[in-house]
Structures are given as C-alpha cells and as structure tokens.
Amino acid sequence: MGWLIDPEERSVFVYFPDKSTDVFDQLEARLPIPEFARDISLTVGDLFGWLME
C-alpha cells in the first residue's frame, strides 16, 4: 500500500497492491492503514492538519 498526498487538492491517492487506486478527498474520510499499524486511526483532515502546521 502506498499513499500519494496532493496538498494542493487536499486529496490522498491510495495505491493497493491487489486493487485499483482509491482517492480520499473528504476531510472526515478515514484513510486505510497498513496491517502493521492497525491501531492508528487517521482521517484526511488529520493528515492535512499535521502537514499544514
């Protein structure tokens, strides 16, 4: 799994190894997290809040 973060559009493209690419652009949308980090819960708004500080 990989994320491509587009700060200008405030969107996150999520690339899965066995699926098509998903785009997350709603601030309340929960981002998919790799299995090793399942205890983390992160929304698009959380991510951009951290990046814009």
C-alpha positions, 0 to 999 in steps of 0.5 A: 500500500502506498499513499500519494498526498496532493496538498494542493487538492487536499486529496490522498491517492491510495495505491493497493497492491491487489486493487485499483487506486482509491482517492480520499478527498473528504476531510472526515474520510478515514484513510486505510492503514497498513496491517502493521499499524492497525491501531492508528486511526487517521482521517484526511483532515488529520493528515492535512492538519499535521502537514499544514502546521 
